[in-house]
Each structure stands twice: as C-alpha cells, then as structure tokens.
Amino acid sequence: MTLALAVVLLAATVVLLGALVVLHVAPTGLSPVGEPVSRYALTRWRAGYAVAAASAAVAGAAAGLLVPQRPAAVPALLWLFAAARALIPFFPMDAPGVEPTRHGSIHRVLAVIAFATVTLAAVFAATGLGDAGYPALSTLTRVCSALMIVGTIGTVVAARAPAVRPLFGLMERLIYLGMVVWFGILAIVFLAA
C-alpha cells in the first residue's frame, strides 16, 4: 500500500509541477511576481490551472494516507487541503476590477483553507515524521513548512498593504514551492523505504 501511495503522490506532484511550469511559461501576460496563480483560470490557459488544482488534490489525498498518523490532525488537514483544491477550479476568482461575486468569495475561502491546511499539515508532520524514524525527512519538512509560513504571512501582508501588494504572487509561489517540494520529498522517501 505504501509503495502504491508513494507512486500516486510522486505522479501527482510531477503533474502539478508540470502544469505550473506550463502556466508560467505560457504567453498569458500575467506576472508571476504580482498575480496569484488562480488568475491563470481567467485566461485561455484555464485547463492548465484545473490540472494543477486536480493534481494537487490527488497529491494531498495520497500524502494524507501516506504520512504517519501521529499527530492525527495531519491526515485530516491534508484531506481538507485535497477537498479545497479539488473544488477551487469550479469557483474561479473574480476578475480584477469587477464587483465581488459569490463564486469569487467561495474561491477566496477555498484558497485560504488550502494554503492554511497544507502549511499546518507540514508543520505538524515534521514531529510525527521524526518520531516515526525519518529524522532527515522531518528536517526537510520543517524547511518546506517554513517556506509555506513565510509565503502565507507574505500573502496576508500583500493583500492588505498597498506597498507590498505587487509581491502577492511571489509570496503565494513560496507556498507552492514549499508544498511541491514537500510532496516530492515525501514521495521519494516513501518510495525508497
């Protein structure tokens, strides 16, 4: 079971990374520094965004089944992350300059849930992984969670402070970087175990 879950986690992470790379090199006119990743859903490249979200959901669900069950909150957080990522393509963000919509509001809630749960899962998992006999993985998980924490704080500040708003996309991508690296490392370690 562990091997199959690790394969699913690795495959989903590779697809997620590939979709994000395609979105970032595609001629979208979006700035990776200033624009949220969700804005790709408002371009003709929305299918790439949907693939990224779906693969993140699969990776989160697989990770939730793969990580040690201590603390118990980690699998639940990862499954909540997976659910939020699976739903988010159906509720695109509001386009810039338009009145807020119900879909846009739901999108914001789902984004907050996704980023908060994957970040907290990594924070809590670091201890459980260490206790389960994976000290190096525990350390790497702490590094990934630190990236996600910095990105989360940065997105909150950028969303509220006009002076740093132009860095919103960069801060959000720190969360993605921590998440993708963490999922990839989890998959590789459990494949080798």
N, C-alpha and C positions, 0 to 999 in steps of 0.2 A: 504493500500500500504506500509506504514512504517513497519508494522509487517512482511509482506512477504519479504521485502528487508532486514530487520534485520535477519530473519531466513536464507536467502540466504547468507548473509555476515558471519553469525556465522558458517554455514555449510562449506562454502568455507575456512574459516580460520582454522577450525578444520582439514579439509582435508590437507590444506597446512602444518599445524604443524605436522600432522601425517606423511606426505611424507618426511618432513625434518628430523624428528626423525628416520624414517626407513633408509634414506640415511646415516645418521650419525652413526648408529649402524651397518649397513651392512658391510661385510668384503670387503671394496673397496680398502684398502691400502692407502686411502687419509688422509691427516692431516687436521682436521677442523681449526687448527691454521694457517696453511700456504697456504692451497689450496682454491681457490674460489669455491663456491657452484656449479657453472657452470661446473666444472670439472667432477662432477658426470655424466654428459651427455656423457662423453667419456668412461664410464665404462659399464659393463653389467647391471648396475642399471639405465640406461638412462630413462627407463619408469617412474621411481620414480621422476626423475628430471622433466620430462614432466608433470606429475601430479601436482607437486609443482608449476610449472610455470602456468599451466592452472587454478589451484585453486586460485593462486594469482591474475590472470587476472579477474576471476569471483568476487573475493572479492573487488578488486579495482573498478570494474564497479558498483557493488552494493553500495559500500561506496560513489561513486560519485553521485549516485541517492539519497542517504540517508542523507548526511550531509547538513546542511543549505546552501542555495545558496549564502550566503554572506561570504566572498568575492566570486565573480563569478568565479574567477580563480580556486577555489578548485575542483569543479566537473570536469572542463576541465583537470586539472592536473591528477586527478585520472583516467579519461578515457584514457588519453595518457599513463599513467602507465599500465593500463589494456591492451591496444593495444601492448605495448612493451613486456609485459610478455607473451601475447598470441603468439607472433611471435618468441620469442627467442629460443624455442626448435627446430625450423626449421633452425636455424643458429648457430650450435654449435661452441664453442670457438675452437681456434687452439690448437692442442696437443702441449705439451711442446717440444721445440727443432725443430719444423718444420717451414718452411718458412710461413710467414703470407699469409692467403688466403682471398678471398672476403667474404666468409662466416664468417670467424673469425673477419674481420673488421666490418661487419654488426652486429655481436654479441656484440662487444665492444660498438658500438653506441647504440644498444638497451639496454644494461646494464646501460650505463650512463643515458639514457632517463628514464629508470625505476627507478633507485635509486634517481635521481635528482627530478623527478616529485612526487614520494611518499613522499620524505622528505619535499619538498616545500609545498605540499598539507597539511601535518601535521602542518607545521609552520603557514601557513595562516589560517587553520581551527581552530586553538586554539582561535583566536579572534572571529571568527564567532560563534563558539560554546558557548563562554562566552556571547556574545550579544544575542544569542537565548535562554538563560536561563539555560545553562548547565555549571555552574562555575567549578564543580569538574571535569567534562569531559574535560573542557578547560585546566585545570591544568595538568591532566594526558596526554593530547595530547601534551602539552609543554614538558613533561618529555620524551615521546616517540620521539618527534621531536629532542630533544637534543641527544638522543641515536643515531638517524639516522644521525645527523650532525656530531657527533664525528666519527661515522663509515665511513661516506663519506670522511671527511678530512683524516682519517687514511688510507683509501684505496688509495687515491691520493698520500699521502706521501709514503706509502709502495710500490706503483707501480714505484716510481721514485727514492727512496733512498734504495740502496742495504742493508744498515744496518738494516732497518726495514721491508724489503721485506718478511722475514719469518713470519711476523704477518699479512700479507694481508688477509688471510682467517678469522682471528679473527676480524679484522676491518669490513669486509664485513658482518659477522654474527651479529655485533652490529646493522647494518641497518636492517637485517632480524628480529632481536629481537624487535626493535622499531616498525617495520611495523606490525608484527604478534600481538604484544600486543595491538597496537593501533586499528587494525581491530577488535580484540576480544572485547576490551572495548567498541568500538562504537556499535558493535552488541548487547552486553549485555545491555547497557544503553538504546538503542532504543527498545529492546525487552521489557524492564521494563516500558517504557514510555507509 
